[in-house]
């Protein structure tokens, strides 16, 4: 045994030979205090970073050196079993504690990272431990679904394994937050987030994914994360069908809603007269929505609404008479379309403006 190995074995096999000698003479089992001491040594070995396999081999080598030639083999082997079992129990207990501490530290870091609740300088230092360099730009993708997910669940593990299998050497952070799957990647690696979106969509059985824009610095991650969350909320309110949404493609909507009162005034003035129609504003508002979504193609809009083209044309004429705006005229069309978007954002007419 090398000098270094003898030094290690001397530290973690303290009292072991004496226990074997006494057990071989008396046939007794290890007492509670001896088992406690073996567990403590196992914990120390784990905390020092020694491998369990090498430590077990040391115990077996020490057993051979102390093997008695004229006493009960069964008693000695029973003592060996007890000692090694207690040692391994202590080792595993320390490992479990280390894992729990690491998980707690990781969850605290993720909460601080995504909510911006920590000092940014300190956050950047902690990020290195989890594979992120916050001086660079980062973008965040968030996958939402009807079911809430956690990191230990099969869906999360499936997506994480796919990411690691494809981009194991990249600086990527995968986690869950508030039941959603979250992926943080360097801002210049859009392929990572695109792949995540594909995997998350499949694993969540069609869950929608939103991708925030890249932003630099320690606060860039939370900025991108909030953009992704806002995109998911916008998709819900606007009934957007796209499975993958990019915040960069939806910038017009925050611009439109920046002045909520002005948007409410536009909706009220441009579409308010539709409430005079039989059945209220909803059927005619749905008609405008389908017409604009179809690129102002009357035949396609009629198909989407399960109407005849003649019936659709009648509704458009009715809208023209009530509002004074003709959906077929470019200037009127722009006003009406903006008002329709505003109505969807403000949930009108379900809610009063």
The 8 nearest C-alpha neighbors of each residue, nearest first, counted from 0:
[[1, 4, 5, 2, 3, 57, 60, 8],
 [2, 0, 4, 3, 5, 6, 7, 8],
 [3, 1, 5, 4, 6, 0, 7, 8],
 [2, 4, 6, 5, 1, 7, 0, 8],
 [3, 5, 7, 1, 6, 2, 8, 0],
 [6, 4, 8, 2, 3, 7, 9, 1],
 [5, 7, 3, 9, 4, 8, 2, 10],
 [8, 6, 4, 10, 9, 5, 3, 11],
 [9, 7, 5, 11, 10, 12, 6, 4],
 [8, 10, 6, 12, 7, 11, 13, 5],
 [11, 9, 7, 8, 13, 12, 6, 40],
 [10, 12, 8, 13, 40, 9, 7, 44],
 [13, 11, 15, 9, 8, 10, 14, 58],
 [12, 14, 15, 11, 10, 9, 16, 8],
 [15, 13, 17, 16, 12, 18, 19, 11],
 [14, 16, 18, 12, 17, 13, 19, 82],
 [17, 15, 19, 18, 14, 65, 20, 61],
 [16, 18, 20, 14, 19, 15, 21, 22],
 [17, 19, 15, 21, 16, 20, 22, 14],
 [20, 18, 22, 16, 17, 21, 23, 75],
 [21, 19, 17, 23, 18, 22, 16, 24],
 [20, 22, 24, 18, 23, 19, 25, 17],
 [21, 23, 26, 19, 25, 24, 27, 20],
 [24, 22, 20, 21, 75, 26, 25, 70],
 [23, 25, 21, 22, 26, 20, 70, 71],
 [24, 26, 22, 27, 23, 21, 74, 20],
 [27, 25, 22, 74, 23, 24, 28, 71],
 [26, 28, 22, 25, 29, 74, 23, 21],
 [29, 27, 78, 30, 22, 26, 77, 74],
 [28, 30, 33, 34, 78, 27, 31, 81],
 [29, 31, 33, 32, 34, 28, 27, 35],
 [30, 32, 34, 33, 35, 29, 36, 28],
 [31, 33, 35, 34, 30, 36, 29, 37],
 [32, 34, 36, 35, 30, 31, 29, 37],
 [35, 33, 37, 31, 36, 32, 85, 38],
 [34, 36, 32, 38, 33, 37, 31, 39],
 [35, 37, 39, 33, 34, 38, 32, 40],
 [36, 38, 86, 34, 40, 39, 35, 85],
 [39, 37, 89, 86, 41, 85, 35, 40],
 [38, 40, 36, 42, 41, 37, 89, 35],
 [41, 39, 43, 37, 38, 42, 11, 44],
 [42, 40, 90, 86, 89, 38, 44, 39],
 [41, 43, 90, 89, 93, 39, 45, 40],
 [44, 42, 40, 46, 41, 45, 47, 39],
 [43, 45, 47, 41, 42, 46, 49, 40],
 [46, 44, 48, 42, 90, 47, 43, 49],
 [45, 47, 43, 48, 44, 42, 93, 49],
 [48, 46, 44, 45, 49, 43, 42, 50],
 [47, 49, 45, 46, 44, 50, 43, 51],
 [50, 48, 44, 47, 45, 51, 54, 53],
 [49, 51, 52, 53, 54, 48, 45, 44],
 [50, 52, 54, 53, 55, 49, 87, 90],
 [51, 53, 55, 54, 50, 56, 49, 57],
 [54, 52, 56, 55, 51, 50, 57, 49],
 [53, 55, 57, 51, 56, 52, 58, 50],
 [56, 54, 58, 52, 57, 53, 51, 59],
 [55, 57, 53, 59, 54, 58, 60, 52],
 [58, 56, 54, 60, 55, 59, 61, 53],
 [59, 57, 55, 61, 56, 60, 62, 54],
 [58, 60, 62, 56, 61, 57, 63, 55],
 [61, 59, 57, 63, 62, 58, 56, 64],
 [60, 62, 64, 58, 59, 63, 57, 65],
 [61, 63, 59, 65, 60, 64, 66, 58],
 [62, 64, 66, 60, 61, 65, 59, 58],
 [65, 63, 61, 62, 66, 60, 16, 59],
 [66, 64, 62, 63, 16, 61, 67, 19],
 [65, 67, 63, 64, 62, 68, 19, 75],
 [68, 66, 69, 70, 65, 23, 20, 72],
 [69, 67, 70, 66, 72, 71, 65, 23],
 [68, 70, 67, 71, 72, 23, 24, 66],
 [71, 69, 23, 68, 67, 72, 24, 75],
 [70, 72, 73, 74, 23, 75, 69, 26],
 [71, 73, 75, 74, 76, 70, 23, 67],
 [72, 74, 76, 71, 75, 77, 26, 78],
 [75, 73, 77, 26, 71, 72, 76, 23],
 [74, 76, 78, 72, 77, 23, 73, 79],
 [75, 77, 79, 73, 78, 74, 80, 72],
 [78, 76, 80, 74, 75, 79, 73, 81],
 [77, 79, 75, 81, 76, 80, 82, 28],
 [80, 78, 76, 82, 77, 81, 83, 75],
 [79, 81, 77, 78, 83, 82, 84, 76],
 [82, 80, 78, 84, 79, 83, 85, 77],
 [81, 83, 79, 85, 84, 80, 78, 86],
 [82, 84, 86, 80, 85, 81, 87, 79],
 [83, 85, 81, 87, 86, 82, 80, 88],
 [86, 84, 88, 38, 82, 83, 87, 37],
 [85, 87, 41, 38, 37, 83, 89, 84],
 [88, 86, 90, 84, 89, 85, 41, 83],
 [89, 87, 85, 91, 90, 86, 92, 84],
 [88, 90, 38, 41, 42, 92, 86, 87],
 [89, 91, 41, 42, 87, 45, 93, 88],
 [92, 90, 94, 88, 93, 89, 87, 95],
 [93, 91, 89, 95, 94, 90, 88, 96],
 [92, 94, 96, 42, 90, 91, 95, 97],
 [95, 93, 91, 97, 92, 96, 98, 90],
 [96, 94, 98, 92, 97, 93, 91, 99],
 [95, 97, 93, 99, 94, 98, 100, 92],
 [96, 98, 94, 100, 95, 99, 101, 93],
 [97, 99, 101, 95, 96, 100, 102, 94],
 [100, 98, 102, 96, 101, 97, 103, 95],
 [99, 101, 97, 103, 98, 102, 96, 104],
 [100, 102, 98, 104, 99, 103, 105, 97],
 [103, 101, 105, 99, 104, 100, 98, 106],
 [102, 104, 100, 106, 101, 105, 99, 107],
 [103, 105, 101, 107, 102, 106, 108, 100],
 [106, 104, 102, 108, 103, 107, 101, 109],
 [105, 107, 109, 103, 108, 104, 102, 110],
 [108, 106, 104, 110, 105, 109, 103, 111],
 [107, 109, 105, 111, 106, 110, 112, 104],
 [110, 108, 112, 106, 111, 107, 113, 105],
 [111, 109, 107, 113, 112, 108, 114, 106],
 [110, 112, 116, 108, 115, 114, 109, 117],
 [113, 111, 109, 115, 110, 114, 108, 221],
 [114, 112, 221, 110, 111, 115, 109, 224],
 [113, 115, 111, 116, 112, 110, 221, 109],
 [116, 114, 111, 112, 117, 113, 221, 218],
 [115, 117, 111, 114, 118, 112, 110, 113],
 [118, 116, 111, 115, 119, 122, 121, 112],
 [117, 119, 121, 120, 122, 116, 115, 123],
 [120, 118, 122, 121, 217, 117, 123, 218],
 [121, 119, 123, 122, 118, 124, 217, 117],
 [120, 122, 124, 118, 123, 119, 125, 117],
 [123, 121, 119, 125, 120, 124, 118, 126],
 [122, 124, 126, 120, 121, 125, 133, 217],
 [125, 123, 121, 122, 126, 127, 120, 128],
 [124, 126, 122, 127, 123, 128, 121, 129],
 [125, 127, 123, 131, 129, 128, 124, 122],
 [128, 126, 130, 131, 129, 125, 124, 132],
 [127, 129, 126, 125, 130, 131, 124, 105],
 [130, 128, 126, 127, 131, 125, 172, 105],
 [129, 131, 127, 170, 128, 126, 171, 132],
 [132, 130, 126, 127, 170, 129, 133, 171],
 [133, 131, 134, 127, 135, 126, 130, 123],
 [132, 134, 217, 135, 216, 123, 131, 126],
 [133, 135, 216, 132, 215, 217, 136, 123],
 [136, 134, 133, 215, 132, 216, 137, 185],
 [215, 135, 137, 214, 186, 213, 185, 216],
 [138, 136, 186, 185, 213, 214, 184, 220],
 [137, 139, 213, 186, 223, 212, 184, 211],
 [138, 140, 183, 224, 211, 223, 182, 210],
 [139, 141, 210, 182, 209, 181, 211, 192],
 [142, 140, 181, 209, 208, 180, 227, 210],
 [143, 141, 208, 180, 179, 207, 199, 206],
 [142, 144, 179, 207, 206, 208, 141, 180],
 [145, 143, 206, 146, 203, 207, 142, 147],
 [144, 146, 147, 143, 206, 203, 178, 204],
 [147, 145, 144, 148, 178, 203, 143, 179],
 [146, 148, 178, 179, 145, 149, 144, 177],
 [149, 147, 178, 179, 146, 152, 155, 150],
 [148, 150, 151, 152, 175, 178, 155, 147],
 [149, 151, 155, 152, 175, 174, 156, 148],
 [150, 152, 149, 155, 156, 153, 148, 154],
 [151, 153, 155, 149, 154, 150, 156, 148],
 [152, 154, 156, 155, 157, 151, 150, 158],
 [155, 153, 157, 156, 152, 202, 158, 203],
 [156, 154, 158, 150, 157, 152, 153, 159],
 [155, 157, 159, 153, 154, 158, 160, 152],
 [156, 158, 154, 160, 155, 159, 153, 161],
 [157, 159, 161, 155, 160, 156, 198, 199],
 [158, 160, 156, 162, 161, 157, 155, 163],
 [161, 159, 163, 157, 162, 158, 164, 156],
 [160, 162, 164, 158, 159, 163, 165, 157],
 [163, 161, 159, 165, 160, 164, 166, 158],
 [164, 162, 167, 160, 166, 165, 161, 159],
 [163, 165, 161, 162, 167, 160, 166, 159],
 [164, 166, 162, 163, 167, 161, 160, 168],
 [167, 165, 163, 169, 168, 162, 164, 191],
 [166, 168, 163, 169, 164, 165, 162, 170],
 [167, 169, 166, 170, 163, 171, 165, 164],
 [170, 168, 166, 167, 171, 184, 163, 130],
 [171, 169, 130, 131, 184, 168, 172, 185],
 [172, 170, 184, 169, 183, 173, 130, 131],
 [171, 173, 183, 182, 174, 184, 170, 130],
 [174, 172, 182, 181, 183, 171, 159, 175],
 [173, 175, 181, 180, 150, 182, 172, 176],
 [176, 174, 180, 181, 179, 149, 150, 178],
 [175, 177, 179, 178, 180, 174, 181, 149],
 [176, 178, 179, 175, 147, 148, 149, 180],
 [177, 179, 147, 148, 176, 149, 175, 180],
 [180, 178, 143, 176, 175, 177, 142, 148],
 [179, 181, 175, 142, 141, 174, 176, 143],
 [182, 180, 141, 174, 175, 140, 173, 179],
 [181, 183, 173, 140, 139, 172, 174, 184],
 [184, 182, 139, 172, 171, 138, 173, 140],
 [183, 185, 171, 137, 138, 186, 182, 139],
 [186, 184, 137, 188, 187, 136, 138, 135],
 [185, 187, 137, 213, 136, 138, 188, 184],
 [186, 188, 185, 189, 136, 137, 213, 184],
 [189, 187, 190, 185, 186, 191, 184, 192],
 [188, 190, 191, 192, 187, 193, 186, 185],
 [189, 191, 193, 188, 192, 194, 195, 187],
 [192, 190, 194, 189, 193, 188, 195, 184],
 [193, 191, 195, 189, 194, 190, 196, 140],
 [192, 194, 190, 196, 195, 191, 189, 197],
 [193, 195, 197, 191, 192, 196, 190, 198],
 [196, 194, 192, 198, 193, 197, 199, 191],
 [197, 195, 193, 199, 194, 198, 208, 200],
 [196, 198, 194, 200, 195, 199, 201, 193],
 [197, 199, 195, 201, 200, 196, 158, 202],
 [200, 198, 202, 196, 201, 197, 203, 195],
 [199, 201, 205, 206, 197, 203, 198, 202],
 [200, 202, 204, 198, 199, 203, 205, 197],
 [203, 201, 199, 204, 200, 154, 198, 158],
 [204, 202, 206, 200, 201, 205, 199, 144],
 [205, 203, 201, 202, 206, 200, 144, 199],
 [204, 206, 200, 203, 201, 207, 242, 144],
 [205, 207, 144, 200, 203, 143, 204, 142],
 [206, 208, 242, 143, 142, 243, 205, 200],
 [209, 207, 142, 243, 141, 196, 143, 242],
 [210, 208, 244, 227, 141, 140, 243, 245],
 [209, 211, 140, 245, 227, 139, 246, 244],
 [212, 210, 223, 227, 226, 246, 139, 138],
 [211, 213, 223, 138, 247, 246, 214, 210],
 [214, 212, 138, 186, 137, 136, 223, 211],
 [215, 213, 219, 136, 137, 212, 223, 138],
 [136, 216, 214, 219, 135, 137, 134, 213],
 [215, 217, 134, 219, 133, 218, 135, 136],
 [218, 216, 133, 219, 119, 123, 134, 220],
 [219, 217, 216, 220, 221, 222, 115, 119],
 [220, 218, 214, 215, 222, 216, 217, 221],
 [219, 221, 223, 222, 218, 137, 224, 138],
 [220, 222, 113, 224, 223, 219, 218, 225],
 [223, 221, 219, 225, 220, 224, 226, 218],
 [222, 224, 211, 226, 220, 225, 221, 139],
 [225, 223, 221, 227, 139, 226, 222, 220],
 [224, 226, 228, 222, 227, 223, 221, 229],
 [227, 225, 211, 223, 229, 224, 228, 246],
 [226, 228, 211, 209, 230, 224, 210, 225],
 [229, 227, 225, 231, 230, 226, 232, 224],
 [228, 230, 232, 226, 231, 227, 233, 225],
 [229, 231, 233, 227, 228, 232, 246, 234],
 [232, 230, 234, 228, 229, 233, 209, 235],
 [233, 231, 229, 235, 230, 234, 228, 236],
 [232, 234, 230, 236, 235, 231, 237, 229],
 [235, 233, 239, 231, 237, 232, 236, 238],
 [234, 236, 232, 238, 233, 237, 231, 239],
 [235, 237, 233, 234, 238, 344, 232, 343],
 [236, 238, 234, 239, 235, 343, 233, 344],
 [239, 237, 235, 234, 236, 240, 233, 343],
 [238, 240, 234, 237, 241, 235, 236, 233],
 [239, 241, 238, 242, 234, 243, 207, 237],
 [240, 242, 243, 239, 244, 207, 234, 208],
 [243, 241, 207, 208, 240, 244, 206, 205],
 [244, 242, 208, 241, 209, 207, 245, 196],
 [243, 245, 209, 210, 208, 241, 246, 242],
 [246, 244, 210, 247, 248, 209, 211, 243],
 [245, 247, 211, 249, 248, 230, 226, 210],
 [246, 248, 245, 249, 250, 212, 211, 210],
 [249, 247, 246, 245, 250, 244, 251, 252],
 [250, 248, 246, 251, 247, 252, 245, 230],
 [251, 249, 252, 253, 247, 248, 246, 254],
 [250, 252, 254, 249, 253, 255, 248, 256],
 [251, 253, 255, 254, 250, 249, 256, 233],
 [254, 252, 256, 255, 251, 257, 250, 249],
 [253, 255, 251, 257, 252, 256, 250, 258],
 [256, 254, 252, 253, 257, 251, 262, 258],
 [257, 255, 253, 259, 258, 254, 252, 262],
 [256, 258, 254, 255, 253, 259, 252, 262],
 [259, 257, 256, 261, 260, 262, 255, 254],
 [258, 260, 262, 256, 261, 257, 263, 255],
 [259, 261, 263, 262, 258, 264, 256, 265],
 [260, 262, 264, 263, 258, 259, 265, 256],
 [261, 263, 265, 259, 264, 260, 341, 266],
 [262, 264, 260, 266, 265, 261, 352, 267],
 [265, 263, 267, 261, 262, 266, 268, 260],
 [266, 264, 262, 268, 263, 267, 269, 338],
 [267, 265, 338, 263, 269, 270, 264, 268],
 [266, 268, 271, 264, 265, 270, 269, 263],
 [267, 269, 265, 266, 271, 270, 264, 272],
 [270, 268, 266, 265, 267, 271, 322, 338],
 [269, 271, 266, 272, 273, 267, 268, 322],
 [270, 272, 267, 273, 268, 274, 269, 266],
 [273, 271, 274, 270, 322, 275, 321, 269],
 [274, 272, 280, 275, 271, 276, 270, 321],
 [273, 275, 280, 279, 272, 276, 271, 270],
 [276, 274, 273, 272, 279, 277, 280, 321],
 [277, 275, 279, 274, 273, 278, 280, 272],
 [278, 276, 279, 275, 274, 280, 273, 282],
 [277, 279, 276, 280, 282, 281, 274, 275],
 [280, 278, 274, 276, 277, 281, 275, 273],
 [279, 281, 274, 273, 283, 282, 284, 276],
 [280, 282, 284, 283, 279, 285, 348, 278],
 [283, 281, 285, 284, 280, 286, 279, 278],
 [284, 282, 286, 285, 281, 280, 287, 314],
 [283, 285, 281, 287, 286, 282, 280, 288],
 [286, 284, 288, 282, 283, 287, 281, 289],
 [285, 287, 283, 289, 284, 288, 290, 282],
 [286, 288, 290, 284, 285, 289, 291, 283],
 [289, 287, 285, 291, 286, 290, 292, 284],
 [288, 290, 292, 300, 286, 287, 291, 293],
 [291, 289, 300, 295, 287, 293, 288, 292],
 [290, 292, 295, 294, 293, 288, 289, 287],
 [293, 291, 289, 294, 290, 288, 295, 300],
 [294, 292, 290, 291, 295, 296, 300, 299],
 [293, 295, 291, 296, 292, 290, 300, 299],
 [296, 294, 290, 291, 293, 297, 292, 300],
 [295, 297, 294, 299, 293, 298, 300, 290],
 [296, 298, 300, 299, 301, 295, 290, 308],
 [299, 297, 301, 300, 296, 308, 302, 307],
 [300, 298, 302, 301, 296, 297, 293, 303],
 [299, 301, 290, 297, 303, 289, 302, 298],
 [302, 300, 306, 304, 298, 299, 303, 308],
 [301, 303, 305, 299, 300, 304, 306, 298],
 [304, 302, 300, 301, 305, 299, 289, 306],
 [303, 305, 301, 306, 302, 300, 289, 286],
 [306, 304, 302, 303, 301, 307, 300, 308],
 [307, 305, 301, 304, 310, 302, 308, 311],
 [306, 308, 310, 309, 301, 311, 305, 302],
 [309, 307, 311, 310, 301, 298, 312, 306],
 [308, 310, 312, 307, 311, 313, 306, 301],
 [311, 309, 313, 307, 312, 308, 306, 314],
 [310, 312, 308, 314, 313, 309, 301, 307],
 [313, 311, 309, 315, 314, 310, 308, 316],
 [312, 314, 310, 316, 311, 315, 317, 309],
 [313, 315, 317, 311, 316, 312, 318, 310],
 [316, 314, 318, 312, 317, 313, 319, 311],
 [317, 315, 319, 313, 318, 314, 312, 320],
 [316, 318, 314, 320, 315, 319, 313, 321],
 [317, 319, 315, 321, 316, 320, 322, 314],
 [320, 318, 325, 316, 324, 323, 317, 322],
 [321, 319, 317, 323, 318, 322, 316, 324],
 [320, 322, 318, 319, 272, 323, 317, 273],
 [323, 321, 324, 319, 272, 320, 318, 269],
 [322, 324, 319, 320, 321, 325, 318, 269],
 [325, 323, 319, 331, 322, 326, 335, 318],
 [324, 326, 319, 327, 328, 331, 323, 332],
 [327, 325, 332, 328, 331, 324, 335, 315],
 [326, 328, 325, 332, 329, 331, 295, 315],
 [327, 329, 331, 325, 326, 332, 330, 324],
 [330, 328, 332, 331, 333, 327, 326, 325],
 [331, 329, 333, 332, 328, 334, 326, 325],
 [330, 332, 334, 324, 328, 333, 329, 325],
 [333, 331, 326, 329, 335, 330, 334, 328],
 [332, 334, 336, 330, 331, 335, 337, 329],
 [335, 333, 331, 337, 332, 336, 338, 330],
 [334, 336, 338, 332, 337, 333, 339, 331],
 [337, 335, 339, 333, 338, 334, 332, 340],
 [336, 338, 340, 334, 339, 335, 333, 341],
 [337, 339, 341, 266, 335, 336, 340, 265],
 [340, 338, 342, 336, 341, 337, 335, 343],
 [341, 339, 337, 343, 338, 342, 344, 336],
 [340, 342, 338, 344, 339, 343, 345, 262],
 [343, 341, 347, 339, 345, 340, 344, 346],
 [342, 344, 346, 340, 341, 345, 237, 339],
 [345, 343, 341, 342, 346, 236, 340, 237],
 [344, 346, 342, 343, 347, 341, 350, 263],
 [347, 345, 343, 344, 342, 349, 350, 348],
 [348, 346, 342, 349, 350, 345, 343, 351],
 [347, 349, 350, 346, 351, 281, 280, 342],
 [350, 348, 347, 346, 351, 281, 345, 352],
 [351, 349, 347, 348, 346, 352, 345, 342],
 [350, 352, 348, 347, 349, 346, 345, 263],
 [351, 263, 350, 347, 267, 345, 348, 264]]
